Amino acid sequence: MNYREALAYLDSRATYDKTGVIEAPSLDTIQRLMSVMGDPQGTYPVIHVTGTNGKGSTSQMITRLLMAHGLTVGTYSSPHLERVNERMAYNCEPISNDDFAEQVGTVADLEVLAGVLPTHFEAVTAAALRWFSDLAVDVAVIEVGLLGRWDATNVVDAQVAVITNIALDHTEFAGPSKVDIAREKAGIIKPTSAVVLGETDPELAEIFRNEGGAVVLERGEDFDCLENNLAVGGRVLDIRTPTTVYTDVFVPLHGRHQGDNAAVALTAVEAFFASPVPEELVEEGFAEVVMPGRFEVLNNLPLVIVDGAHNPAGADTCAQVFFEDFHPEGRRVLIVGILNHRDPAQMLSALRADEYDVVLCCTAPSPRGLPGAVLAASARQIGCDDVTAFDSVTTACERALSSASVDDAIVVTGSLKVVGEARPFMLRRRMA
């Protein structure tokens, strides 16, 4: 199987992105597939990460801190921005086309022996877990795709189980309350897991304590971000872990919320080693963190920011970071596209769309993309004045750039699908 054939194989599989539905929750398919592979996911230790928002940033921070120790690290994340290869990385380098084709080809060959028909996500997950075993990684950082208990990644036994936070999202699968969502996310905790809990709501924290992990470390009790200050290009933090207070830690990511993510990540790495992290390794690890598409500044004149906020909680954070940390002299321009299972008014309100001077609504590049015209109508209803609808992300980006002055600020958000199309377009225009 070559790379093109591997992509075609995956495209033939049922995907949540295409259908917006998942089958009855079960780990049976992925367990049978991994079994015929010899359960490669058991050949290396795992740090397993779930949560409503912040999984990607936290996973990358953990990966960089582990790499600073000299370990080889496999990282599995989802969704991707531009290429599916991004989902699996070795020391932060995405898998090559040839290796990707080899691993997916193996999954395709073995599904017959296993007697299963994996979904797109199950097939990619199996390929990643096998690839990490073939590489003999020292540790794998595995990000949950959806919720936790029945997610395909939950075939791993986590030495450290990380929960970033809990907000209302995917309530069609686990709801209607945060309590229901917390119960599903708690499913990644195994009897031997050290649990690092970023969520501070007492009612929700109790659910994770009762899941049966070996130890539970809670933000606000056992660890915390003590100081969180704006700096050029990121944040400067003081972080307290169960063993140490680390001061003046620079994290090159935007937003106050990254302080909480950093505290979770550092505590997770301490739990993995069962010892403090030397300060020079903390400095080295955090300094290398890069998160494409997560409140990423692509250009300065005009200011261009892309952020993959795709639920109301993420949208609220995006708005908070932009309006608190950035103060353009010119116009504020919002380019937004969302998927059709989101409430457009709720998303636009969370983004504070009515505080932008210009709102450009586009259709997200997905079978489930909400038409730009529908989103634009909702924007007008919540009080946005200058609103235009576009059928594609790139046409909205072209309009924003062609009319922008050097003092303007352009924010592209609403979906990782939107950011995945806007980001390369914006970068090409910057270099032109």
Beta strands, then each sheet from edge to edge (+ up, - down):
strand 1: 46-50
strand 2: 73-76
strand 3: 88-90
strand 4: 93-94
strand 5: 139-143
strand 6: 160-163
strand 7: 194-197
strand 8: 215-218
strand 9: 224-231
strand 10: 234-240
strand 11: 245-251
strand 12: 296-300
strand 13: 303-306
strand 14: 332-336
strand 15: 358-362
strand 16: 387-390
strand 17: 409-413
sheet 1: 4+ 3- 2+ 5+ 1+ 6+ 7+ 8+
sheet 2: 9+ 10- 11+
sheet 3: 12+ 13- 17- 14- 15- 16-
end
